[in-house]
């Protein structure tokens, strides 16, 4: 292997638009490899960087991270901004996160107090009870452990706790006896509960089921393959395979598929299982719930992905579900599981013309459902046999989420949030038919932004399609083309950019910046058709919508190209990577977090075969062309003036391999003539997201803000 690594031995002074000198980046000598697909030759100059077990590649990653961190931290405002953000984080009132309320009214939640790196687990037998500390991961678990998942049993006697470390996503599941606050012997390893369906207790709370991944080492060839659902028995501490390609040959599992089981309802006579992956719609099977513990399971087909079912609840013999079949904006139906007939379901809530049905919950006193227009304006409705009534919200919401305990209970919890309003929790008061604020902690505060304007508009894209665009800024700004703009987009898997108040919005707007969200095709803002409009062969719509939204902000004099930062992460890396390579003149800078940037090599990444369902396969001639078009790495042109770019990656990322941002960084550094920095920060212990300490999150936010303000020539962050 012909590799060459050039250490930073001397400083080369380069002047960008802001006159800031910086060192030359580390260099990795390209060794071109040529692939041929359907008579098309593709030259890949940095294929060697895909070998993350090679010591030279690891050295290059370290050098890139050192280069990026040193360049960012040499800015005179970096330390000041980091102190400001850290102090702001410390002064934030305690907040109960990952709240779980059991059917008997017990509360479990995580809470991080100021100056604490990790959140602790707390419990209350009732809402009015004094809180009880169940677990402090800093003192009661191995070093650097973080609580990343919790699931109490139905009777609240036990709780499953998912422990991870250093930002990795894989968990070890342990069980605690709540009454004695002791951790029971044994554990269930190799879990990914926040991504793969969670963990479900058996009806008698004697054990649980979860999706187990045999290989979690990203350097191994079978990484993420041949997953199985395991039953973990608390007493025997035995793991038993109950759903997998090996155990259940009647179900056509591929090696990249993820089997999932749903055991959530305590009133259900049936349990459902899915042949899952990144696809929204999945082949689904069912069996009797009582057969799970005995392992004498006969899985029968229930519905196929052609039914386009995305959400369901089982209550007794009835399946309630949300589907986009013949209803792009979704409808809610029900069928009898003793004689399932998906061709003739009972339609409870028909499709709505101007909004998408985004959630529902079944209670003893009726069905509740949520509609959302353009992904940003949510409403709540109560459906009974007698009427459909809108539930008035105390505050307008961009997002509404529902939680119920099922048809046997008169219980409904509602969560809302918006661009300027953090999470609010409510309980529904059935007697008075209204929402009542639910605070878990006595001093718990919900953050909101004052004197801020949110504009929700639609703008025409390249083909005339109207694309939702959210624009956030302080009141009274002058449209003089002089504001720094931070515009973000995603556009994949049918997932909407749900409104929420994040710290980036708060800090950006406070510095007179304009924050914008482009709700591009590929997401779910306008239903199933919106997703398909940015999928596979239609993927160019995602970045063309993003470019159109950016151009609108320029045309309306919010900003100008020299003051625009584009941002996206994960699959949103396609949107941002292609936007800046197709229109480099439109942006001053870009931030791409753990981004998918080399789609022609997705099949070689850990979750690549799965992602073919969303983006396409190189084995199909048309989908190959689509992957070629959306490949930002192969779109980089030599001797071209590109924006400043900040890329991030995690070596243990199970979703987007670290070599994707790394290859993009190396090629972009060699190609750009703009004299603007191209930086790659690397978390050598972290993964795709989650599990990070407060200090690590504060540093990442500081880097993003500093880089954005610096590269858009904000008056307080220029370097003369």
Residue pairs with C-beta under 8 A, 6 or more apart in sequence:
1 31
1 48
1 51
1 54
2 29
2 31
3 28
3 29
3 31
3 48
3 54
3 56
3 57
4 27
4 28
4 29
5 26
5 27
5 28
5 29
5 56
5 59
5 60
5 63
6 26
6 27
7 26
7 63
8 23
8 24
8 26
8 63
8 66
8 67
11 21
11 23
11 24
12 23
12 24
13 21
14 21
14 22
14 24
14 675
15 21
15 675
16 644
16 674
16 675
16 676
16 677
17 562
17 588
17 676
17 713
18 710
18 711
18 713
18 718
18 719
19 718
19 719
19 720
20 75
20 710
20 719
22 71
22 74
22 677
23 67
23 70
23 71
25 64
25 67
25 669
25 677
25 678
25 679
26 60
26 63
26 64
26 67
27 669
27 670
28 46
28 48
28 49
28 60
28 666
30 45
30 46
30 666
30 670
31 45
31 46
31 47
31 48
32 43
32 44
32 45
32 47
33 43
33 44
33 47
34 41
34 42
34 43
34 44
35 41
35 42
35 44
35 600
36 42
37 618
37 624
38 621
38 624
40 624
40 628
42 600
42 628
42 634
44 601
44 634
45 667
46 662
46 663
46 666
46 667
48 54
48 57
49 57
49 60
49 659
49 662
49 663
49 666
50 601
50 604
50 657
50 659
50 663
51 57
51 659
52 58
52 218
52 219
52 651
52 657
52 658
52 659
53 219
57 662
60 662
60 666
61 651
61 658
61 662
61 680
61 682
61 684
62 682
62 684
64 662
64 665
64 679
64 680
64 681
64 682
65 680
65 681
65 682
65 684
67 679
68 646
68 679
68 680
68 681
69 681
69 703
71 677
71 679
72 78
72 679
72 703
72 706
72 707
73 79
75 706
75 710
75 717
75 719
76 719
77 706
77 709
77 710
77 716
77 717
78 702
78 706
81 702
81 705
81 706
82 698
82 699
82 702
85 503
85 507
85 698
85 701
85 702
85 705
86 695
86 698
88 503
89 114
89 694
89 697
89 698
90 114
90 115
91 114
92 114
92 447
93 443
93 444
93 445
94 111
94 112
94 113
94 114
94 441
94 443
94 444
95 111
95 441
95 444
95 445
96 109
96 110
96 111
96 122
96 440
96 441
96 444
97 109
97 110
97 111
97 112
97 119
98 109
98 110
98 149
98 150
99 107
99 108
99 109
99 425
99 440
100 107
100 108
100 109
100 150
100 151
100 152
101 107
101 108
101 403
101 413
102 108
102 152
102 153
102 154
102 155
102 156
103 154
103 155
103 266
103 405
103 409
103 411
104 154
104 155
104 156
105 125
105 126
105 127
106 123
106 124
106 125
106 126
106 152
106 156
106 178
107 123
107 124
107 126
107 127
107 440
108 121
108 122
108 123
108 134
108 150
108 152
108 156
108 159
109 121
109 122
109 440
110 119
110 120
110 121
110 122
110 147
110 150
111 119
111 120
111 122
111 441
112 118
112 119
112 120
112 694
113 120
116 138
116 694
117 138
117 693
117 694
117 695
118 137
118 138
118 145
118 146
118 147
118 693
119 137
119 146
119 147
120 133
120 134
120 135
120 136
120 137
120 147
121 133
121 134
121 135
121 137
121 147
121 150
121 159
121 161
122 131
122 132
122 133
122 134
123 131
123 132
123 134
123 159
123 178
124 130
124 131
124 132
125 156
127 438
127 440
131 441
132 181
134 159
134 176
134 178
134 181
135 141
135 147
135 161
135 176
135 183
137 145
137 146
137 147
137 163
140 183
141 163
142 163
142 165
143 165
144 165
144 166
145 163
145 164
145 165
146 163
146 164
146 165
146 691
146 693
147 161
147 162
147 163
148 162
148 163
148 164
148 169
148 171
148 193
148 194
148 690
148 691
149 160
149 161
149 162
149 171
149 173
149 191
149 193
149 194
149 198
149 199
150 159
150 160
150 161
150 162
151 159
151 160
151 193
151 198
151 199
151 200
151 201
151 208
152 158
152 159
152 160
152 178
153 159
153 160
153 201
153 205
154 201
154 203
154 205
154 266
155 205
156 178
157 177
157 178
157 179
157 205
158 175
158 176
158 177
158 178
158 184
158 205
158 234
159 175
159 176
159 178
160 173
160 174
160 175
160 199
160 201
160 208
161 173
161 174
161 175
161 176
162 171
162 172
162 173
162 191
162 193
162 194
162 199
163 171
163 172
163 173
163 174
164 170
164 171
164 172
164 690
164 691
165 685
165 691
166 685
166 686
166 691
167 650
167 652
167 683
167 685
167 686
167 687
167 690
167 691
167 692
167 696
168 652
168 685
168 686
168 687
168 691
169 192
169 194
169 195
169 652
169 654
169 687
169 688
169 689
169 690
169 691
170 190
170 191
170 192
170 213
170 216
170 654
171 191
171 192
171 193
172 187
172 188
172 189
172 191
173 187
173 188
173 189
173 191
173 193
173 199
173 208
173 210
173 232
174 183
174 184
174 186
174 187
175 183
175 184
175 186
175 234
176 182
176 183
176 184
177 183
177 184
184 234
185 237
186 234
186 237
188 208
188 210
188 212
188 230
188 232
188 239
189 212
190 212
190 213
190 214
190 216
191 199
191 210
191 211
191 212
191 213
192 211
192 213
192 654
193 199
193 210
194 690
196 210
196 211
196 227
196 258
196 260
196 276
197 210
197 211
197 258
197 260
197 261
197 262
197 274
197 276
198 210
199 208
199 209
199 210
200 208
200 209
200 210
200 261
200 262
200 263
200 264
201 207
201 208
201 263
202 208
202 209
202 231
202 263
202 292
202 293
203 263
203 266
203 289
204 293
206 233
206 234
206 235
206 293
207 231
207 232
207 233
207 234
207 293
208 231
208 232
209 229
209 230
209 231
209 232
209 242
209 261
209 263
209 292
210 229
210 230
210 232
211 227
211 228
211 229
211 230
211 258
211 259
211 260
212 227
212 228
212 229
212 230
212 239
213 224
213 227
214 222
214 225
214 226
214 227
214 228
215 222
215 223
215 224
215 225
215 226
216 223
216 224
216 654
217 223
218 606
218 651
218 652
218 653
218 654
218 657
222 255
223 606
223 654
224 256
224 606
224 607
224 654
225 255
225 256
226 244
226 245
226 246
226 255
227 244
227 257
227 258
227 259
228 241
228 243
228 244
228 245
228 246
228 247
228 259
229 241
229 242
229 243
229 244
229 259
229 260
229 261
229 273
230 239
230 240
230 241
230 242
231 239
231 240
231 242
231 292
231 293
231 295
232 238
232 239
233 240
240 295
241 247
242 261
242 292
242 295
242 297
243 251
243 259
243 261
243 273
243 297
243 299
244 253
244 259
245 251
245 253
245 254
245 255
245 257
248 259
248 297
248 299
250 299
251 259
251 273
251 275
251 283
251 285
251 299
252 275
253 259
253 275
254 609
255 609
256 277
256 607
256 609
256 610
257 275
257 276
257 277
257 610
258 276
258 277
258 610
259 273
259 274
259 275
259 276
260 273
260 274
260 276
261 271
261 272
261 273
261 292
262 271
262 272
262 273
262 274
262 312
262 314
263 271
263 289
263 292
264 313
265 313
265 314
265 315
265 406
266 406
266 408
267 315
267 316
267 406
267 407
267 408
268 289
268 314
268 315
268 316
269 288
269 289
269 316
269 317
269 337
270 286
270 287
270 288
270 289
270 314
270 317
270 337
271 286
271 287
271 288
271 289
271 291
271 292
271 314
272 284
272 285
272 286
272 302
272 312
272 314
273 284
273 285
273 286
273 287
273 299
274 282
274 283
274 284
274 285
275 282
275 283
275 284
275 285
276 282
277 610
277 613
278 493
278 607
278 610
278 611
278 613
278 614
279 305
279 613
279 614
280 308
280 310
280 493
280 494
280 531
281 305
281 306
281 307
281 308
281 309
281 310
282 305
283 301
283 303
283 304
283 305
284 301
284 302
284 303
284 304
284 309
285 299
285 300
285 301
285 302
286 299
286 300
286 302
286 337
287 297
287 298
287 299
287 300
291 297
291 298
302 319
302 337
302 340
303 309
303 340
303 342
306 325
307 323
307 325
307 342
308 323
308 324
308 325
308 528
309 321
309 322
309 323
309 325
310 322
310 323
310 324
310 330
311 321
311 322
311 359
311 360
312 319
312 320
312 321
312 322
313 319
313 320
313 321
313 360
313 361
313 362
313 406
314 320
314 337
315 362
315 406
315 407
316 407
317 336
317 337
317 338
318 334
318 335
318 336
318 337
319 334
319 335
319 337
319 340
320 332
320 333
320 334
320 348
320 360
320 362
320 367
321 332
321 333
321 334
321 335
322 330
322 331
322 332
322 357
322 359
322 360
323 330
323 331
323 333
324 330
324 331
324 527
324 528
327 350
327 351
328 351
328 527
328 528
328 529
329 351
329 352
329 353
329 355
329 356
329 357
329 526
329 527
329 528
330 351
330 356
330 357
330 358
330 527
330 528
331 347
331 349
331 350
331 351
331 357
332 347
332 348
332 349
332 357
332 360
332 367
332 369
333 345
333 346
333 347
333 348
334 345
334 346
334 348
335 341
335 342
335 345
335 346
348 367
348 383
349 357
349 360
349 367
349 369
349 381
349 383
349 388
351 357
352 371
354 373
355 371
355 372
355 373
355 377
355 379
356 371
356 372
356 373
356 375
356 524
356 525
356 526
356 527
357 369
357 370
357 371
358 370
358 371
358 372
358 378
358 400
358 496
359 369
359 370
359 400
359 401
359 402
360 367
360 368
360 369
360 370
360 402
361 367
361 368
361 369
361 402
361 403
361 404
361 412
362 404
362 406
362 407
363 404
363 405
363 406
363 407
363 409
363 410
363 411
363 412
364 407
364 408
364 409
364 410
365 384
365 410
365 430
366 382
366 383
366 384
366 385
367 382
367 383
367 384
368 380
368 381
368 382
368 383
368 391
368 402
368 404
368 412
368 428
369 380
369 381
369 383
369 402
370 378
370 379
370 380
370 381
370 400
370 401
370 402
371 378
371 379
371 381
372 378
372 379
372 399
372 400
372 496
374 456
374 458
374 468
374 519
374 525
374 526
375 398
375 468
375 496
375 497
375 498
375 499
375 519
375 523
375 524
375 525
375 526
376 398
376 419
376 456
376 468
376 470
376 499
376 519
376 525
377 396
377 398
377 456
378 397
378 398
378 399
378 400
378 416
379 390
379 393
379 400
380 390
380 391
380 393
380 400
380 402
380 414
381 388
381 389
381 390
381 391
382 388
382 389
382 390
382 391
382 433
389 433
391 428
391 433
391 434
391 435
392 434
392 435
393 400
393 416
393 435
394 424
394 426
394 435
394 437
395 416
395 418
395 421
395 424
396 418
397 416
397 417
397 418
397 421
397 424
397 499
398 417
398 418
398 419
398 498
398 499
398 500
399 415
399 416
399 417
399 418
399 498
399 499
399 500
400 414
400 415
400 416
401 414
401 415
401 416
402 412
402 413
402 414
402 415
403 412
403 413
403 414
403 415
404 411
404 412
404 413
405 411
410 430
411 427
412 427
412 428
412 430
413 425
413 426
413 427
413 428
413 438
414 425
414 426
414 427
414 428
414 435
415 423
415 424
415 425
415 426
416 423
416 424
416 426
417 423
417 424
417 498
417 499
417 500
417 501
418 454
418 499
418 500
418 501
419 454
419 470
419 472
419 499
419 500
419 501
419 505
419 517
420 448
420 449
420 452
420 454
420 472
420 501
420 505
421 446
421 447
421 448
421 449
421 501
422 446
422 447
422 448
422 500
422 501
423 446
423 500
424 437
424 446
425 437
425 438
425 439
425 440
426 435
426 436
426 437
426 438
427 435
427 436
427 438
428 434
428 435
428 436
429 435
429 436
447 501
447 506
448 501
449 501
449 505
449 506
449 509
451 474
451 475
452 472
452 473
452 474
452 475
452 509
453 471
453 472
453 473
453 474
453 475
454 470
454 471
454 472
455 470
455 471
455 472
456 468
456 469
456 470
457 468
457 469
457 471
458 466
458 467
458 468
458 469
459 466
459 467
459 469
459 548
459 549
459 552
460 466
460 467
460 548
461 467
461 541
461 544
461 545
461 548
462 544
462 545
462 547
462 548
463 541
463 544
465 521
465 533
465 541
465 545
467 518
467 519
467 520
467 521
467 545
467 548
467 549
468 519
468 525
468 526
469 516
469 517
469 518
469 519
469 549
469 552
470 497
470 499
470 516
470 517
470 519
471 514
471 515
471 516
471 553
471 558
472 505
472 509
472 514
472 515
472 516
472 517
473 483
473 509
473 513
473 514
473 515
473 558
474 509
474 510
474 512
477 483
477 512
477 514
479 556
479 557
479 558
480 557
481 554
481 557
481 558
481 559
481 560
481 563
482 559
482 560
482 563
483 512
483 513
483 514
483 558
483 559
483 563
484 508
484 511
484 512
484 513
484 514
484 559
484 563
484 564
484 565
484 708
484 709
484 712
484 713
484 714
485 513
485 514
485 515
485 516
485 553
485 558
485 559
485 563
485 564
485 565
485 712
486 504
486 508
486 513
486 514
486 515
486 516
486 565
486 567
486 708
487 515
487 516
487 517
487 518
487 546
487 549
487 550
487 553
487 564
487 565
487 566
487 567
488 497
488 515
488 516
488 517
488 518
488 566
488 567
488 568
488 572
489 497
489 517
489 518
489 519
489 520
489 542
489 545
489 546
489 549
489 566
489 567
489 568
489 572
489 575
489 576
489 579
490 497
490 520
490 522
490 523
490 568
490 569
490 570
490 571
490 572
490 575
491 520
491 521
491 522
491 523
491 534
491 542
491 545
491 546
491 571
491 572
491 574
491 575
492 522
492 523
492 534
492 535
492 542
492 570
492 571
492 572
492 574
492 575
492 614
493 522
493 531
493 571
493 614
494 522
494 523
494 524
494 528
494 530
494 531
495 523
495 524
496 519
496 523
496 524
496 525
497 517
497 519
497 523
497 525
503 701
504 515
504 701
504 704
504 705
505 515
507 701
507 705
508 515
508 705
508 708
509 515
511 709
511 714
511 716
513 709
513 714
514 553
514 558
514 559
516 549
516 553
518 545
518 546
518 549
518 550
519 525
520 534
520 541
520 542
520 543
520 545
520 546
520 549
520 575
521 530
521 531
521 533
521 534
521 538
521 541
521 542
521 545
522 530
522 531
522 533
522 534
522 535
522 539
522 541
522 542
522 575
523 530
523 531
523 534
524 530
524 531
532 538
533 541
534 541
534 542
534 545
535 614
535 615
536 614
536 615
536 616
536 623
536 626
537 616
537 622
537 623
537 625
537 626
539 574
539 615
539 626
539 629
539 630
540 578
540 629
540 630
542 574
542 575
542 578
543 574
543 575
543 576
543 578
543 579
543 582
546 566
546 575
546 576
546 579
547 579
547 582
547 583
547 586
550 564
550 566
550 579
550 583
550 586
550 587
551 586
553 559
553 564
554 560
554 561
554 564
554 586
561 585
561 586
561 587
561 588
562 588
562 712
562 713
563 588
563 712
563 713
564 586
564 587
564 588
564 589
564 712
565 587
565 588
565 589
565 590
565 591
565 708
565 711
565 712
566 576
566 579
566 580
566 587
566 589
566 590
566 591
566 643
567 576
567 590
567 591
567 592
567 593
567 704
568 575
568 576
568 591
568 592
568 593
568 595
569 592
569 593
569 594
569 595
570 593
570 594
570 595
570 596
570 655
570 656
570 688
571 596
571 614
572 592
572 595
573 592
573 593
573 594
573 595
573 596
573 597
573 632
573 656
573 660
573 661
574 595
574 596
574 597
574 599
574 615
574 630
574 632
576 590
576 591
576 592
576 595
576 632
577 592
577 595
577 597
577 632
577 633
577 635
577 664
578 630
578 632
578 635
579 586
579 587
579 590
580 586
580 587
580 590
580 632
580 642
580 643
580 645
581 632
581 635
581 636
581 637
581 642
582 635
584 640
584 641
584 642
584 643
585 641
587 643
588 643
588 644
588 711
588 712
588 713
589 643
589 644
589 645
589 646
589 676
589 707
589 708
589 711
589 712
590 643
590 644
590 645
590 646
591 645
591 646
591 647
591 648
591 704
591 707
591 708
592 645
592 646
592 647
592 648
592 661
592 664
593 647
593 648
594 648
594 649
594 650
594 653
594 655
594 656
594 661
594 688
594 689
595 647
595 656
595 660
595 661
595 664
596 602
596 611
596 656
596 660
597 631
597 632
597 633
597 660
597 661
597 663
597 664
598 631
598 632
598 633
598 634
598 659
598 660
598 663
598 664
599 615
599 616
599 627
599 630
599 631
599 632
600 618
600 624
600 627
600 628
600 631
600 633
600 634
601 608
601 660
602 608
602 611
602 612
602 615
602 627
603 609
603 612
603 617
603 618
604 657
605 611
605 656
605 657
605 659
605 660
606 654
606 655
606 657
607 654
607 655
607 656
612 623
615 623
615 626
615 627
615 630
616 622
616 623
616 624
616 626
616 627
617 623
617 624
617 627
618 624
618 627
628 634
632 664
633 660
633 663
633 664
633 667
636 642
636 664
636 667
636 668
636 671
637 671
638 670
638 671
639 671
639 673
640 671
640 672
640 673
641 672
641 673
641 674
642 668
642 671
642 672
642 674
642 676
642 678
643 674
643 676
643 711
644 674
644 676
644 677
644 678
644 707
644 711
645 665
645 668
645 676
645 677
645 678
645 679
646 679
646 681
646 703
646 704
646 707
647 661
647 664
647 665
647 678
647 679
647 680
647 681
648 661
648 680
648 681
648 682
648 683
648 700
649 656
649 658
649 660
649 661
649 662
649 680
649 681
649 682
649 683
650 658
650 682
650 683
650 685
650 686
650 687
650 688
651 658
651 682
651 683
651 684
651 685
651 686
652 685
652 686
652 687
653 686
653 687
653 688
654 687
654 688
655 688
656 688
658 682
661 680
662 680
662 682
665 678
665 679
665 680
668 678
669 678
672 678
676 711
679 707
681 700
681 703
683 696
686 692
686 696
692 700
706 717
709 716
709 717
710 717
710 718
710 719
